[in-house]
Amino acid sequence: MSQRYKILIVDDEASLTTLLQEELQELGAYEVNLAFDGAEAINLIQKIIYDVVLLDMKMPRVDGREVLRFIQEHSPSS
């Protein structure tokens, strides 16, 4: 059985984010989760180790820079 890579897409534009999720999941090699703001992304990152995070930098509430700092501080490879 081949490995399914875990991807987190973080963007406040729901239509774009959902479309990207559908396209990636169709390929079959990816497990894709969505977060529509930075706070939601941080909550998911605390529970799941992702191989890739696609991150919008300009979002309401918690922006992409804060999420990136959180990832850097809590990354298992750091």
Contacts in CASP RR format, 6 or more apart in sequence:
PFRMAT RR
TARGET T0000
AUTHOR 0000-0000-0000
METHOD contacts of the structure
MODEL  1
MSQRYKILIVDDEASLTTLLQEELQELGAYEVNLAFDGAEAINLIQKIIY
DVVLLDMKMPRVDGREVLRFIQEHSPSS
2 29 0 8 1.000
3 29 0 8 1.000
4 28 0 8 1.000
4 29 0 8 1.000
4 30 0 8 1.000
4 31 0 8 1.000
5 29 0 8 1.000
5 30 0 8 1.000
5 31 0 8 1.000
5 51 0 8 1.000
5 52 0 8 1.000
6 30 0 8 1.000
6 31 0 8 1.000
6 33 0 8 1.000
6 48 0 8 1.000
6 49 0 8 1.000
6 50 0 8 1.000
6 51 0 8 1.000
6 52 0 8 1.000
7 24 0 8 1.000
7 30 0 8 1.000
7 31 0 8 1.000
7 32 0 8 1.000
7 33 0 8 1.000
7 50 0 8 1.000
7 51 0 8 1.000
7 52 0 8 1.000
7 53 0 8 1.000
7 54 0 8 1.000
8 32 0 8 1.000
8 33 0 8 1.000
8 34 0 8 1.000
8 35 0 8 1.000
8 41 0 8 1.000
8 44 0 8 1.000
8 45 0 8 1.000
8 48 0 8 1.000
8 50 0 8 1.000
8 52 0 8 1.000
8 53 0 8 1.000
8 54 0 8 1.000
9 17 0 8 1.000
9 20 0 8 1.000
9 21 0 8 1.000
9 32 0 8 1.000
9 33 0 8 1.000
9 34 0 8 1.000
9 35 0 8 1.000
9 53 0 8 1.000
9 54 0 8 1.000
10 34 0 8 1.000
10 35 0 8 1.000
10 36 0 8 1.000
10 37 0 8 1.000
10 38 0 8 1.000
10 40 0 8 1.000
10 41 0 8 1.000
10 53 0 8 1.000
10 54 0 8 1.000
10 55 0 8 1.000
10 56 0 8 1.000
10 59 0 8 1.000
10 64 0 8 1.000
10 67 0 8 1.000
11 17 0 8 1.000
11 36 0 8 1.000
11 54 0 8 1.000
11 55 0 8 1.000
11 56 0 8 1.000
11 59 0 8 1.000
12 36 0 8 1.000
12 37 0 8 1.000
12 56 0 8 1.000
12 59 0 8 1.000
12 60 0 8 1.000
13 56 0 8 1.000
14 36 0 8 1.000
17 34 0 8 1.000
17 36 0 8 1.000
18 34 0 8 1.000
20 32 0 8 1.000
20 54 0 8 1.000
21 32 0 8 1.000
21 34 0 8 1.000
24 30 0 8 1.000
24 32 0 8 1.000
25 31 0 8 1.000
25 32 0 8 1.000
33 44 0 8 1.000
33 48 0 8 1.000
33 50 0 8 1.000
35 41 0 8 1.000
35 43 0 8 1.000
35 44 0 8 1.000
37 59 0 8 1.000
37 60 0 8 1.000
37 61 0 8 1.000
37 62 0 8 1.000
38 59 0 8 1.000
38 61 0 8 1.000
38 62 0 8 1.000
38 63 0 8 1.000
38 64 0 8 1.000
38 66 0 8 1.000
38 67 0 8 1.000
39 61 0 8 1.000
39 62 0 8 1.000
41 53 0 8 1.000
41 55 0 8 1.000
41 62 0 8 1.000
41 64 0 8 1.000
41 67 0 8 1.000
42 62 0 8 1.000
42 66 0 8 1.000
42 67 0 8 1.000
42 70 0 8 1.000
45 53 0 8 1.000
45 67 0 8 1.000
45 70 0 8 1.000
45 71 0 8 1.000
45 74 0 8 1.000
46 74 0 8 1.000
49 76 0 8 1.000
53 67 0 8 1.000
53 71 0 8 1.000
55 64 0 8 1.000
55 67 0 8 1.000
55 68 0 8 1.000
56 64 0 8 1.000
57 63 0 8 1.000
57 64 0 8 1.000
57 65 0 8 1.000
58 64 0 8 1.000
72 78 0 8 1.000
END
